[in-house]
Amino acid sequence: MKLTLKIWRQAGPTDKGAIHTYQLDDVSPDMSFLEMLDVLNEQLNAEGEEPIAFDSDCREGICGMCGLMINGDAHGPEVTTTCQLHMRSFSDGETITIEPWRSEAFPVLKDLVVDRSAFDRIIQQGGYISVNTGSAPEAHSVPVPRDDAMRAFNVATCIGCGACVAACPNGSASLFMGAKITHLGELPQGQPERDSRVVNMVAQHDAEGFGGCTNIGACTAACPKEIPLDVISQLNKDLRTAIKHGH
């Protein structure tokens, strides 16, 4: 395959960025998207140019580090992570535009790398349960209804990649927050801090500069783990309950 790649280049957080165009030949349809970028970087190194900075880690669709906007879609044309996207999803001779996540709360560090530490700060405000250290309790000592356990497990698959934020016209992280709040709110261990959790996480979300949710649904459409939109309804329900309780 021969491809024309239009890629965002930016030297640093305060530098002005621009789209640069590159030609790449002999791309195998069996390559992953990141392997294609590796090949381009090898070509740039050979030509004495600076390689393109982009994030990746596990390359197995688990860690969420590899998010990119590909032809205007978070993670590209398939419902998967960028690292699990393969070049067979594109056509020979196609032009592909590659940009970093688009969000004020995810500032660009360099080229395609963004700072997603805002997610970490939201988690620090409540994405956990407080428990005494020591040996783990016996698994059946705290019964959990099957439906509750399955819902908690399903929404806990969120990998914090940020695709929901990048896809949202408002730049909202409500799907990410909703997944964390629903996951812990379905379990007995999450009940003691349920009210303070949602209030503190929402406050931090707003302080980071994320936008508000208007239920467009672009977030769940882009989510590689297919987190359902109803977690945002659960988030709003928990927030109203917490406010009623005086938090």
C-alpha positions, -999 to +999 in steps of 0.1 A: +000+000+000+011+036-007-002+062+017-001+099+021+001+108+058-009+143+071+005+144+107+003+171+133+038+182+144+045+204+174+078+209+190+065+216+225+035+227+246+040+264+239+051+261+202+028+266+173+020+233+155+012+225+119+002+196+097+032+180+078+028+157+048+047+124+044+047+097+018+050+061+028+053+031+004+052-006+008+028-006+038+016-041+046-022-043+053-012-067+082+007-039+100-009-023+130-013+015+128+015+020+153+038-003+133+031+019+103+042+049+124+073+030+135+082+024+098+076+061+090+099+070+119+126+047+107+123+065+073+126+099+090+156+088+110+173+076+078+166+110+062+180+128+092+147+142+103+133+141+138+109+112+143+073+117+152+065+115+190+035+094+199+024+074+229+023+037+232+029+010+258+013-024+258+001-024+222-025-050+232-055-027+237-052-027+275-033+004+287-050+031+268-018+051+260-020+050+222-050+073+215-049+093+182-074+112+161-074+094+127-093+111+099-113+129+126-123+098+145-109+089+179-088+057+174-098+056+137-126+039+117-129+007+139-142+003+174-109-005+189-077+011+203-053+027+179-027-001+186-052-027+176-062-009+144-047-025+113-038-010+080-063-033+062-089-008+074-075+017+049-071+017+011-041+018-012-035+054-021-055+068+008-047+101+026-047+097+064-048+127+087-034+120+122-038+144+151-035+143+189-065+142+212-085+174+208-092+188+243-083+218+263-078+195+293-053+173+273-026+198+263-002+187+236+033+180+249+049+172+216+036+161+182+009+135+189+016+132+227-008+148+251-008+153+288-037+132+302-028+136+339-062+154+344-076+119+345-052+109+372-063+139+393-100+130+389-092+094+401-073+108+431-105+126+441-125+094+445-118+066+421-109+042+449-122+027+481-106+031+515-099-003+531-076-015+559-045-032+547-040-069+554-049-102+539-077-103+514-111-114+528-127-147+517-144-141+484-179-151+495-178-131+528-195-101+511-223-113+488-229-093+456-259-099+434-248-113+400-263-085+379-246-059+401-213-078+399-215-081+361-224-044+356-195-034+378-171-057+359-183-045+325-178-008+332-145-014+350-131-023+316-126+014+309-089+019+302-089+057+306-077+063+270-095+096+266-113+087+234-146+098+250-132+133+256-116+136+222-149+125+204-172+147+225-180+181+209-180+196+244-148+179+256-166+162+284-151+133+305-185+122+318-183+087+303-149+082+320-162+095+353-195+076+350-177+043+344-156+047+376-185+059+397-208+031+385-181+005+389-176+013+426-212+022+432-224-012+423-203-029+449-208-030+487-172-019+492-179+014+474-209+025+495-192+043+524-176+069+501-203+070+474-216+105+481-182+122+486-167+103+456-191+117+430-191+152+444-153+154+445-147+138+412-172+161+394-156+191+411-122+181+398-135+173+364-149+208+361-117+224+375-096+206+349-115+224+321-136+195+308-169+204+292-204+195+303-223+165+289-253+171+266-260+134+259-249+135+222-235+099+225-203+105+205-183+093+236-198+058+238-196+055+200-158+061+201-151+041+233-130+010+224-144-009+254-180+001+245-188+016+279-226+023+277-241+058+279-262+049+309-232+053+332-236+090+328-272+087+340-259+069+370-233+096+376-260+123+375-283+102+398-255+097+423-247+134+422-283+145+429-285+120+458-252+133+473-264+169+471-297+158+489-275+143+516-258+176+521-225+170+503 
